[in-house]
Amino acid sequence: MIRFFPESALVQLEFEKVKTLLAEYCRSECAKNKAANLRIHTKKEFIETALQQSNEYKLLLQGGQYFPNDFVLNISKELKLLSIPGAVLSGEHFLLVKKLADNTSNIFRWFDNERRLAYPALAKVIDDTYYEKTINELIDDVLDETGNVKDTASEELATIRMSLYRKRNELRRVFDKIVSKLNKHGYLADIEESFMNGRRVLAVFAEQKRMIKGVLHGESDSRRTTFIEPEETTELNNEIFSLEHEETREVYKILRKLTQQLSVYSSLLKTYFDAAGEFDFIYAKAKWAVAVGGNYPQVFDKAHVRLINAYHPLLYLYNQKNSKPTIPINITLNDKNRILVISGPNAGGKTVTLKTVGLLQLMLQSGLLVPVHADSEMGIFKQLMIHIGDTQSLEFELSTYSSHLKNMKHFMENANGKTLFFIDELGSGSDPNLGGAFAEVIMEELAHKHSIGIVTTHYLNLKVMANKVPGIINGAMQFDEQNLLPLYKLIIGKPGSSYTFSIAERIGLDKRLIEKARTLVDEDHFTLDKLLNRTEQDLQKIDADKKDLQHLLKENERLKKEMQQVLDKEKHQQEVERLKHQNKISEDKLAYLKDMERRLKAMVIEWRRSEDKEKVVKMIHALLFNQQEKMVTEKHQKKLNEKFIEIAGEIKVGDKVKMRQNRQVGILKEIRGKKAIVQLGVVPLTVSLEDLSLVKEKHVAGESN
């Protein structure tokens, strides 16, 4: 167990509030007791198991998966009674035991091989036990669904109940006859019949009671009605009463035997009960983690703190309820940087930051998931010390500073490398110069003992010291000087200003008084605070510029992606057009081949019918010749298309032209009105000027296909 100083440390860090909120998520009394007595451990194996169990159950909740732990009743007394020799449980008690066994059966069925691999930490809860089906079988043999002993529980009980059934039927018949007879005489009241002392009686008018022989059992409050057991049914009632007594004894005997049979499983049932309570407690921890955004950080068995986007869980819940944002903190404390000195204005978040680190450490070591980024790293401490606020001791008549020094004495005497400490306003309550000097000595001693901790202060000498002593670093809570508002953001590496004069100027304090105060302050002290002020504001401006730059980079990346999408779309469209063109060529060829097939089939049919075979053969030759000529022309055209390209422009003498009719290319030699002479090799041809188009060689133009 972790050691604390002072005894009120858990209250000061608000760990008790966390336990109270955690208990609200518990459904069973067993889980609530676990929450109320939540222990803070120092053994890594235990801590990691508890964290992993909470994390696995959290994944089930977030995934909407059902875990079959529905038993939340407190039957600890019944289970204890089961283990006592000679004790007898009632039918209702056995039904509760059966529900517990059923719950355990459902859990064992849920943990198939696949889920045992997926949720190993949860499966550990039932690793050391097993499900015994005999428990339910014994109960089902004796009791029905309502907890009553079955007729078949024993031969004696079956015989007794059969006799009871017959005697009650006989009594009913006899009694009905008596009622019918007396009603004719007008002796019976409107009630006609009733039960008293477990026996069936007649409701008779008081003035007629002497007319009926039997046993008087009582009378009404008004004394107008008397209740008489007729003598004809007395013997039957006696027999029934005797049988009911036998039935009670036999039922008791059966329940006693069942209790003895199940007593051998009392310890196993206690294990089932504990497992159900443990699963309910893990459920509560998972619900709490979902509520505060808890995660499972890396855990190291050493003094180490590396919190990323950490929140104070209670502050987070409060801000969430009031629709306010919670500013996360980032802190790293290790062997190199052991002590963080946080400075800045009052109400700027220094104490909250200190409490956040302390509370999260307590939560982690008690097995609770913590509201940090999952990449965070947290160590394990064996001792925690804290000094927050005014801790005057009336008992010892100590002043604030005396109490402060008394606590610091304990810190320095007991701190070690496994200690996590927190000091709020170190050195406060004394003369600034003397208090600051003692504060330096205290910090040096704690750093020498390799303790890890956080100190908040307004003393400038401690801010300067943090830059000189190895292992001590500065931190500052940012402040909006323009609006006089804290930003609750922690900056590591730079000390913070108290903004004393800035705040005084902003709120309109008399400038004469401010200047007088400045003259009373040591010049170096004032200059340093002013420098810290200016440095912090410069850092805030750098942060703002950095955010603007990141925004521009994101916008540039977005535009780049959009442009790439446009280019990809255009490339895709070009590919589609190319495929469409190829398909068109293929379709034309297919249409041509189908046409040729149709013509040839027609000619074959014609050849079979016609007597002039030679004529049909000539037609086939002509068709094939035309096709061959067409293929030669197309081949020639393809070569021309590969070599020349049509261009726009006015045709002049000396230009290369292509004739649209025969697709041949030549040189334009002469233009005569609407006619033109084109030189094809050595042969001049006269053609219409409208049938010519201007062309040029592709390779000459330097163009690609």
Phi, psi and omega in degrees: 000145179286146179262144184238151168212131352283188181296334181275011184302317182294324178290317181297325179271003175066026177292329179297324178295321178298317179298322179294316179293323179297319181298332180292338178273349180281139180260332183256156178295325179298314180293322179297322176296321177297319179293318181294330181249034183300123184262147180253114190259166177238000180268121185300318183300316180294315182299314182293321178298313180297318179294317181293322177298315178297320182292320179295318179292325177298320178297322177297316180295315181292331178272000179069024181271148182264129174248126192278051175253088185254002183270112182233012181279152178262102180242031181298323179294318180296319180291324177293320178297324181297332182271355181270125180299135178087351180286156179228125177270148178277172179299321178297320178297318180295328177296321177295319177298320179296320178297320177297316179295320177299317179300316179295321178299317180296321180294316179296322178293325181295321181278072173284181184301321182293316182287330177296327177284323183284328183231066185295325182290320177295322181295337180298334182300327182248015181297325186263018178223182181209163179264128180250107183288342180300329182302309181291324180297317179297317181292317181294331178292335187254318188249149173270187186294337181266359178094005177274146179290132181289154176299330184276003183297330175202157179294322180298317181294320179298318179295314180300314184291328176294317178298319178299318181300315182293314181296321179293322176295317179297317179299318181297318181295314180297316183295320180298322179295317180296316180298317180298318182293313183288332178295326180295330179272352178076026182275337189266143175284176183298334181293327179067308182212159180201180176237133175222134182056031178077009182240148182280128184228164177264143174264104188248141174302138185305321183287348181255006188295334180283350181277349185240127178276132179163192182259125178279121182258341180161184178216165181286168180299326181278352181063017176271342182233135176244153183247117187237134173267113183297146183296336179294334184254358184301313181296318178297317179298320178298317180295317179296317180300320179294318179294321178296322177295318176298320179298316180299316180295321180291319177298316179299319180297318180293317180293325177294319178295318179296320177299317179296318180296321183274347181298332179291342179257013184299317180292324178294317178295325175297322176296318177301316182296317178296320179295318178298318177294321179295317178296323178292323178292319177296321176302315180297318179296323178292318177298319178297318180297318178297320183295322185255005181072037182288143178228172182255099180280174173287138183245130179239143179274060178200170179284108187200137177222121173217091184262130178242125180051054182271143179237152167279118189300322181289321176294322179298315179296320180295313180294323179297319179297327182258015177056043177246149177281152175247123183279122180283161177240155177231120184222138174230122176231126183210197182299328182279313179242097189265327185238129178253123177259112182258125177237173183141178184290161175297151181060025181264355177110008182297310182293322179297319178299315179300314180293327180299311180298317181295314182294319180295326178293319177296318179298313182301313185285355173257006175087017179261137174294144188246147181284077177222167173293145184298341178278000179295157179233131181227138179265190180236126180250148180257354181212138179228128179235145183213142173222110182230129169071196183279110182243053177298146178248106179292328183298318182258007179052049181262142175285175179302313183289326178297317177297321179299311181295325179299316178294318181297326177299316178296319179303307187291328181282332188246350183292148176209190184290350178251020183258136172246122184234157179221126178233119180263123180059063179299129177087358183288158177092008181221179174304128185307318182290314181289317179297321178295323179294314178297323180298321178297317181297318181297315181294320178298319181293317179294322177293322179296328181274006176063025176284156178247135181188179180232135179235135173250145184199162170248354186287128180292327182296329178286328177293319178291320181300323183299336179273350185253319184277126179299138177094351180246127181236158179267154172211152183222141172270123184291153183219136177275101185292329181294314185259002180055045181233136175289146179259352177056027181247128182268129176245122181271139173107342181233138175285162182249155177271152176276349178056032184299306183286327179297315180295321179297319179293318184294325183275359173090023177294145183308124182301327180299319180290322179297315180295322179296320178296322180296323181292335180278345181270140177306133186301318179296320179299313181295317181297319180295315180296321178295320178296319177298318178303308183295321180298317181295318179295322177297320179296320178296321178294321177297318178299318180296316179296323179297318178297318179298318180296317178298322178296317179295320179297318178296319179295320178297318178296321178296314179296322178299316179296319179297317179296319178298321178297319178297315180297317179297321180294318180294318179298319178298318181296319178297319179297320178298316180297320180297316179295323177298319180296316178299318180297324180295317179298316180297320179296319179296317179298317180297319179296319179296314181297321177296322179293318179297318179299317180297316180296316181296318177300319180297320180291323178297316178297318180296321181297321180292324183278321188285147176275334180271083183295326184295323180296318181293321179298320179297322179297319179295317178300317181297317180297314180293324178295314179300320179296317180296318179297320179296320180295320178298317180297316180295321178296318178296319180296320180298319178297318179297319181294328178288331185265324185239157176225136178288140179230160178273156178138168181281134181278131180233164178298134181099349179281153172278131183228159178239132179273127186291333184287307183254002175063020180269153182249136179209187181254132178285115184266325186201146177242125180237089180068244178265004179253158179217147177254123182245131180270114176252099184065244179257000185254120174274139178235142177258123182224168177286140181296331181289340181273006181253147173228145183283133180227164172213157182286136183295315184292332178291321181284348181074025182260157179256164181293000000 
